[in-house]
Amino acid sequence: MTVLAPAWSPTSLLLLLLPLLSPGLPGSPGCSFKHSPVSSTFSDKILKLTKYLLQDYPVTVPSNLQDDEICGAFWRLVLAQRWMGRLQTVAGSEMQKLLEEVDTEISFVTSCAFQPLPSCLRFVQTNISHLLQDTSRQLDALRLGITGRNFSQCLEVQCQPDSSTLQPLRTPGALGSMEPPAPAASPLLLLLLPLLPALLAAAWCLRRRATPRPAEPVHPVSSPREQLV
């Protein structure tokens, strides 16, 4: 008995293998989490690393990150997680172990496909203790509200708008003075402007004709006898 195998197209085969090729991540493609990825021991691990590190170890933090109630904490954790990975490459064995523990606490942000950092983002230098304190605050802020929330709108880090690019709303007459705007000239008035002298002359003539002239006094005609006397 001959069994005919179904004719699988390359596209159909790829669609079947895609779930097997994709890594199992706690976050869904829409960047949401069914269970909270924030552990209850993150503060202890951050405190242990803070005591081990030099207080003045220089790092950088963003200075113009957009204030967003939902995405702000997520964005700061993304930047902090990059610092944890960078420090592990230059740390000793003992410090590397502590960095890995903190990195594990915030590595859940890597399960979301974030866009590259925008060029508008500016950084200022601070020390590592401030970065770790801020990381602890952001984890605490997300601990209760991260479950079931979709962070797909947070996949692109946003900068605060530059004040130099904000143009003030221009209103008529608001150009540094409180005077009202001058009324626009009527198009009909502009057309009649060259004829104004002729119109004034015609109006003057019509007025002169309509005005009655004063009666001239009539002198009585003297008789020839009166003229001789």
MODELLER restraints for C-alpha pairs under 7 A, 6 or more apart:
rsr = mdl.restraints
at = mdl.atoms
rsr.add(forms.Gaussian(group=physical.xy_distance, feature=features.Distance(at['CA:25:A'], at['CA:111:A']), mean=5.84, stdev=0.5))
rsr.add(forms.Gaussian(group=physical.xy_distance, feature=features.Distance(at['CA:26:A'], at['CA:33:A']), mean=6.40, stdev=0.5))
rsr.add(forms.Gaussian(group=physical.xy_distance, feature=features.Distance(at['CA:26:A'], at['CA:111:A']), mean=6.87, stdev=0.5))
rsr.add(forms.Gaussian(group=physical.xy_distance, feature=features.Distance(at['CA:27:A'], at['CA:33:A']), mean=4.94, stdev=0.5))
rsr.add(forms.Gaussian(group=physical.xy_distance, feature=features.Distance(at['CA:27:A'], at['CA:111:A']), mean=5.64, stdev=0.5))
rsr.add(forms.Gaussian(group=physical.xy_distance, feature=features.Distance(at['CA:27:A'], at['CA:112:A']), mean=6.68, stdev=0.5))
rsr.add(forms.Gaussian(group=physical.xy_distance, feature=features.Distance(at['CA:29:A'], at['CA:112:A']), mean=6.98, stdev=0.5))
rsr.add(forms.Gaussian(group=physical.xy_distance, feature=features.Distance(at['CA:30:A'], at['CA:150:A']), mean=6.45, stdev=0.5))
rsr.add(forms.Gaussian(group=physical.xy_distance, feature=features.Distance(at['CA:30:A'], at['CA:151:A']), mean=6.95, stdev=0.5))
rsr.add(forms.Gaussian(group=physical.xy_distance, feature=features.Distance(at['CA:30:A'], at['CA:152:A']), mean=5.13, stdev=0.5))
rsr.add(forms.Gaussian(group=physical.xy_distance, feature=features.Distance(at['CA:31:A'], at['CA:112:A']), mean=5.24, stdev=0.5))
rsr.add(forms.Gaussian(group=physical.xy_distance, feature=features.Distance(at['CA:31:A'], at['CA:150:A']), mean=5.80, stdev=0.5))
rsr.add(forms.Gaussian(group=physical.xy_distance, feature=features.Distance(at['CA:31:A'], at['CA:151:A']), mean=5.12, stdev=0.5))
rsr.add(forms.Gaussian(group=physical.xy_distance, feature=features.Distance(at['CA:31:A'], at['CA:152:A']), mean=5.22, stdev=0.5))
rsr.add(forms.Gaussian(group=physical.xy_distance, feature=features.Distance(at['CA:32:A'], at['CA:148:A']), mean=6.12, stdev=0.5))
rsr.add(forms.Gaussian(group=physical.xy_distance, feature=features.Distance(at['CA:32:A'], at['CA:149:A']), mean=5.65, stdev=0.5))
rsr.add(forms.Gaussian(group=physical.xy_distance, feature=features.Distance(at['CA:32:A'], at['CA:150:A']), mean=4.52, stdev=0.5))
rsr.add(forms.Gaussian(group=physical.xy_distance, feature=features.Distance(at['CA:32:A'], at['CA:151:A']), mean=5.92, stdev=0.5))
rsr.add(forms.Gaussian(group=physical.xy_distance, feature=features.Distance(at['CA:33:A'], at['CA:146:A']), mean=6.98, stdev=0.5))
rsr.add(forms.Gaussian(group=physical.xy_distance, feature=features.Distance(at['CA:33:A'], at['CA:147:A']), mean=5.46, stdev=0.5))
rsr.add(forms.Gaussian(group=physical.xy_distance, feature=features.Distance(at['CA:33:A'], at['CA:148:A']), mean=5.64, stdev=0.5))
rsr.add(forms.Gaussian(group=physical.xy_distance, feature=features.Distance(at['CA:34:A'], at['CA:147:A']), mean=5.69, stdev=0.5))
rsr.add(forms.Gaussian(group=physical.xy_distance, feature=features.Distance(at['CA:34:A'], at['CA:148:A']), mean=5.51, stdev=0.5))
rsr.add(forms.Gaussian(group=physical.xy_distance, feature=features.Distance(at['CA:35:A'], at['CA:147:A']), mean=5.54, stdev=0.5))
rsr.add(forms.Gaussian(group=physical.xy_distance, feature=features.Distance(at['CA:36:A'], at['CA:143:A']), mean=6.84, stdev=0.5))
rsr.add(forms.Gaussian(group=physical.xy_distance, feature=features.Distance(at['CA:36:A'], at['CA:146:A']), mean=6.19, stdev=0.5))
rsr.add(forms.Gaussian(group=physical.xy_distance, feature=features.Distance(at['CA:36:A'], at['CA:147:A']), mean=5.19, stdev=0.5))
rsr.add(forms.Gaussian(group=physical.xy_distance, feature=features.Distance(at['CA:37:A'], at['CA:108:A']), mean=6.52, stdev=0.5))
rsr.add(forms.Gaussian(group=physical.xy_distance, feature=features.Distance(at['CA:38:A'], at['CA:105:A']), mean=6.59, stdev=0.5))
rsr.add(forms.Gaussian(group=physical.xy_distance, feature=features.Distance(at['CA:38:A'], at['CA:139:A']), mean=6.77, stdev=0.5))
rsr.add(forms.Gaussian(group=physical.xy_distance, feature=features.Distance(at['CA:38:A'], at['CA:143:A']), mean=5.65, stdev=0.5))
rsr.add(forms.Gaussian(group=physical.xy_distance, feature=features.Distance(at['CA:39:A'], at['CA:105:A']), mean=6.92, stdev=0.5))
rsr.add(forms.Gaussian(group=physical.xy_distance, feature=features.Distance(at['CA:42:A'], at['CA:105:A']), mean=6.15, stdev=0.5))
rsr.add(forms.Gaussian(group=physical.xy_distance, feature=features.Distance(at['CA:43:A'], at['CA:136:A']), mean=6.21, stdev=0.5))
rsr.add(forms.Gaussian(group=physical.xy_distance, feature=features.Distance(at['CA:45:A'], at['CA:101:A']), mean=6.58, stdev=0.5))
rsr.add(forms.Gaussian(group=physical.xy_distance, feature=features.Distance(at['CA:45:A'], at['CA:102:A']), mean=6.05, stdev=0.5))
rsr.add(forms.Gaussian(group=physical.xy_distance, feature=features.Distance(at['CA:46:A'], at['CA:102:A']), mean=6.05, stdev=0.5))
rsr.add(forms.Gaussian(group=physical.xy_distance, feature=features.Distance(at['CA:46:A'], at['CA:132:A']), mean=6.54, stdev=0.5))
rsr.add(forms.Gaussian(group=physical.xy_distance, feature=features.Distance(at['CA:49:A'], at['CA:98:A']), mean=5.71, stdev=0.5))
rsr.add(forms.Gaussian(group=physical.xy_distance, feature=features.Distance(at['CA:49:A'], at['CA:99:A']), mean=6.91, stdev=0.5))
rsr.add(forms.Gaussian(group=physical.xy_distance, feature=features.Distance(at['CA:50:A'], at['CA:129:A']), mean=6.01, stdev=0.5))
rsr.add(forms.Gaussian(group=physical.xy_distance, feature=features.Distance(at['CA:55:A'], at['CA:127:A']), mean=6.45, stdev=0.5))
rsr.add(forms.Gaussian(group=physical.xy_distance, feature=features.Distance(at['CA:55:A'], at['CA:128:A']), mean=6.42, stdev=0.5))
rsr.add(forms.Gaussian(group=physical.xy_distance, feature=features.Distance(at['CA:55:A'], at['CA:129:A']), mean=5.78, stdev=0.5))
rsr.add(forms.Gaussian(group=physical.xy_distance, feature=features.Distance(at['CA:56:A'], at['CA:127:A']), mean=5.03, stdev=0.5))
rsr.add(forms.Gaussian(group=physical.xy_distance, feature=features.Distance(at['CA:56:A'], at['CA:128:A']), mean=6.74, stdev=0.5))
rsr.add(forms.Gaussian(group=physical.xy_distance, feature=features.Distance(at['CA:57:A'], at['CA:127:A']), mean=5.18, stdev=0.5))
rsr.add(forms.Gaussian(group=physical.xy_distance, feature=features.Distance(at['CA:57:A'], at['CA:128:A']), mean=5.49, stdev=0.5))
rsr.add(forms.Gaussian(group=physical.xy_distance, feature=features.Distance(at['CA:58:A'], at['CA:125:A']), mean=6.47, stdev=0.5))
rsr.add(forms.Gaussian(group=physical.xy_distance, feature=features.Distance(at['CA:58:A'], at['CA:126:A']), mean=5.72, stdev=0.5))
rsr.add(forms.Gaussian(group=physical.xy_distance, feature=features.Distance(at['CA:58:A'], at['CA:127:A']), mean=4.59, stdev=0.5))
rsr.add(forms.Gaussian(group=physical.xy_distance, feature=features.Distance(at['CA:58:A'], at['CA:128:A']), mean=6.17, stdev=0.5))
rsr.add(forms.Gaussian(group=physical.xy_distance, feature=features.Distance(at['CA:59:A'], at['CA:125:A']), mean=5.68, stdev=0.5))
rsr.add(forms.Gaussian(group=physical.xy_distance, feature=features.Distance(at['CA:59:A'], at['CA:126:A']), mean=5.50, stdev=0.5))
rsr.add(forms.Gaussian(group=physical.xy_distance, feature=features.Distance(at['CA:59:A'], at['CA:127:A']), mean=5.52, stdev=0.5))
rsr.add(forms.Gaussian(group=physical.xy_distance, feature=features.Distance(at['CA:59:A'], at['CA:128:A']), mean=5.90, stdev=0.5))
rsr.add(forms.Gaussian(group=physical.xy_distance, feature=features.Distance(at['CA:60:A'], at['CA:123:A']), mean=5.82, stdev=0.5))
rsr.add(forms.Gaussian(group=physical.xy_distance, feature=features.Distance(at['CA:60:A'], at['CA:124:A']), mean=5.34, stdev=0.5))
rsr.add(forms.Gaussian(group=physical.xy_distance, feature=features.Distance(at['CA:60:A'], at['CA:125:A']), mean=4.36, stdev=0.5))
rsr.add(forms.Gaussian(group=physical.xy_distance, feature=features.Distance(at['CA:60:A'], at['CA:126:A']), mean=5.73, stdev=0.5))
rsr.add(forms.Gaussian(group=physical.xy_distance, feature=features.Distance(at['CA:61:A'], at['CA:123:A']), mean=5.30, stdev=0.5))
rsr.add(forms.Gaussian(group=physical.xy_distance, feature=features.Distance(at['CA:61:A'], at['CA:124:A']), mean=5.64, stdev=0.5))
rsr.add(forms.Gaussian(group=physical.xy_distance, feature=features.Distance(at['CA:61:A'], at['CA:125:A']), mean=6.47, stdev=0.5))
rsr.add(forms.Gaussian(group=physical.xy_distance, feature=features.Distance(at['CA:61:A'], at['CA:126:A']), mean=6.96, stdev=0.5))
rsr.add(forms.Gaussian(group=physical.xy_distance, feature=features.Distance(at['CA:62:A'], at['CA:121:A']), mean=6.71, stdev=0.5))
rsr.add(forms.Gaussian(group=physical.xy_distance, feature=features.Distance(at['CA:62:A'], at['CA:122:A']), mean=5.65, stdev=0.5))
rsr.add(forms.Gaussian(group=physical.xy_distance, feature=features.Distance(at['CA:62:A'], at['CA:123:A']), mean=4.28, stdev=0.5))
rsr.add(forms.Gaussian(group=physical.xy_distance, feature=features.Distance(at['CA:62:A'], at['CA:124:A']), mean=6.29, stdev=0.5))
rsr.add(forms.Gaussian(group=physical.xy_distance, feature=features.Distance(at['CA:63:A'], at['CA:122:A']), mean=5.79, stdev=0.5))
rsr.add(forms.Gaussian(group=physical.xy_distance, feature=features.Distance(at['CA:63:A'], at['CA:123:A']), mean=5.40, stdev=0.5))
rsr.add(forms.Gaussian(group=physical.xy_distance, feature=features.Distance(at['CA:63:A'], at['CA:124:A']), mean=6.14, stdev=0.5))
rsr.add(forms.Gaussian(group=physical.xy_distance, feature=features.Distance(at['CA:64:A'], at['CA:121:A']), mean=6.37, stdev=0.5))
rsr.add(forms.Gaussian(group=physical.xy_distance, feature=features.Distance(at['CA:64:A'], at['CA:122:A']), mean=6.11, stdev=0.5))
rsr.add(forms.Gaussian(group=physical.xy_distance, feature=features.Distance(at['CA:64:A'], at['CA:159:A']), mean=5.72, stdev=0.5))
rsr.add(forms.Gaussian(group=physical.xy_distance, feature=features.Distance(at['CA:64:A'], at['CA:160:A']), mean=5.39, stdev=0.5))
rsr.add(forms.Gaussian(group=physical.xy_distance, feature=features.Distance(at['CA:65:A'], at['CA:121:A']), mean=6.93, stdev=0.5))
rsr.add(forms.Gaussian(group=physical.xy_distance, feature=features.Distance(at['CA:65:A'], at['CA:158:A']), mean=6.36, stdev=0.5))
rsr.add(forms.Gaussian(group=physical.xy_distance, feature=features.Distance(at['CA:65:A'], at['CA:159:A']), mean=4.74, stdev=0.5))
rsr.add(forms.Gaussian(group=physical.xy_distance, feature=features.Distance(at['CA:65:A'], at['CA:160:A']), mean=5.72, stdev=0.5))
rsr.add(forms.Gaussian(group=physical.xy_distance, feature=features.Distance(at['CA:66:A'], at['CA:158:A']), mean=5.43, stdev=0.5))
rsr.add(forms.Gaussian(group=physical.xy_distance, feature=features.Distance(at['CA:66:A'], at['CA:159:A']), mean=4.73, stdev=0.5))
rsr.add(forms.Gaussian(group=physical.xy_distance, feature=features.Distance(at['CA:66:A'], at['CA:160:A']), mean=4.50, stdev=0.5))
rsr.add(forms.Gaussian(group=physical.xy_distance, feature=features.Distance(at['CA:71:A'], at['CA:154:A']), mean=5.26, stdev=0.5))
rsr.add(forms.Gaussian(group=physical.xy_distance, feature=features.Distance(at['CA:73:A'], at['CA:138:A']), mean=5.03, stdev=0.5))
rsr.add(forms.Gaussian(group=physical.xy_distance, feature=features.Distance(at['CA:75:A'], at['CA:157:A']), mean=6.37, stdev=0.5))
rsr.add(forms.Gaussian(group=physical.xy_distance, feature=features.Distance(at['CA:77:A'], at['CA:106:A']), mean=6.64, stdev=0.5))
rsr.add(forms.Gaussian(group=physical.xy_distance, feature=features.Distance(at['CA:77:A'], at['CA:135:A']), mean=6.31, stdev=0.5))
rsr.add(forms.Gaussian(group=physical.xy_distance, feature=features.Distance(at['CA:77:A'], at['CA:138:A']), mean=6.98, stdev=0.5))
rsr.add(forms.Gaussian(group=physical.xy_distance, feature=features.Distance(at['CA:78:A'], at['CA:109:A']), mean=6.09, stdev=0.5))
rsr.add(forms.Gaussian(group=physical.xy_distance, feature=features.Distance(at['CA:80:A'], at['CA:135:A']), mean=6.84, stdev=0.5))
rsr.add(forms.Gaussian(group=physical.xy_distance, feature=features.Distance(at['CA:81:A'], at['CA:103:A']), mean=6.15, stdev=0.5))
rsr.add(forms.Gaussian(group=physical.xy_distance, feature=features.Distance(at['CA:81:A'], at['CA:106:A']), mean=6.28, stdev=0.5))
rsr.add(forms.Gaussian(group=physical.xy_distance, feature=features.Distance(at['CA:81:A'], at['CA:107:A']), mean=6.62, stdev=0.5))
rsr.add(forms.Gaussian(group=physical.xy_distance, feature=features.Distance(at['CA:84:A'], at['CA:99:A']), mean=6.15, stdev=0.5))
rsr.add(forms.Gaussian(group=physical.xy_distance, feature=features.Distance(at['CA:84:A'], at['CA:103:A']), mean=5.83, stdev=0.5))
rsr.add(forms.Gaussian(group=physical.xy_distance, feature=features.Distance(at['CA:88:A'], at['CA:96:A']), mean=5.23, stdev=0.5))
rsr.add(forms.Gaussian(group=physical.xy_distance, feature=features.Distance(at['CA:88:A'], at['CA:99:A']), mean=6.42, stdev=0.5))
rsr.add(forms.Gaussian(group=physical.xy_distance, feature=features.Distance(at['CA:113:A'], at['CA:155:A']), mean=6.52, stdev=0.5))
rsr.add(forms.Gaussian(group=physical.xy_distance, feature=features.Distance(at['CA:114:A'], at['CA:155:A']), mean=4.46, stdev=0.5))
rsr.add(forms.Gaussian(group=physical.xy_distance, feature=features.Distance(at['CA:114:A'], at['CA:156:A']), mean=6.04, stdev=0.5))
rsr.add(forms.Gaussian(group=physical.xy_distance, feature=features.Distance(at['CA:115:A'], at['CA:155:A']), mean=5.97, stdev=0.5))
rsr.add(forms.Gaussian(group=physical.xy_distance, feature=features.Distance(at['CA:115:A'], at['CA:156:A']), mean=5.20, stdev=0.5))
rsr.add(forms.Gaussian(group=physical.xy_distance, feature=features.Distance(at['CA:117:A'], at['CA:157:A']), mean=6.33, stdev=0.5))
rsr.add(forms.Gaussian(group=physical.xy_distance, feature=features.Distance(at['CA:118:A'], at['CA:157:A']), mean=6.84, stdev=0.5))
rsr.add(forms.Gaussian(group=physical.xy_distance, feature=features.Distance(at['CA:120:A'], at['CA:159:A']), mean=6.38, stdev=0.5))
rsr.add(forms.Gaussian(group=physical.xy_distance, feature=features.Distance(at['CA:121:A'], at['CA:159:A']), mean=5.89, stdev=0.5))
rsr.add(forms.Gaussian(group=physical.xy_distance, feature=features.Distance(at['CA:172:A'], at['CA:181:A']), mean=6.14, stdev=0.5))
rsr.add(forms.Gaussian(group=physical.xy_distance, feature=features.Distance(at['CA:173:A'], at['CA:179:A']), mean=6.27, stdev=0.5))
rsr.add(forms.Gaussian(group=physical.xy_distance, feature=features.Distance(at['CA:173:A'], at['CA:180:A']), mean=5.32, stdev=0.5))
rsr.add(forms.Gaussian(group=physical.xy_distance, feature=features.Distance(at['CA:173:A'], at['CA:181:A']), mean=4.73, stdev=0.5))
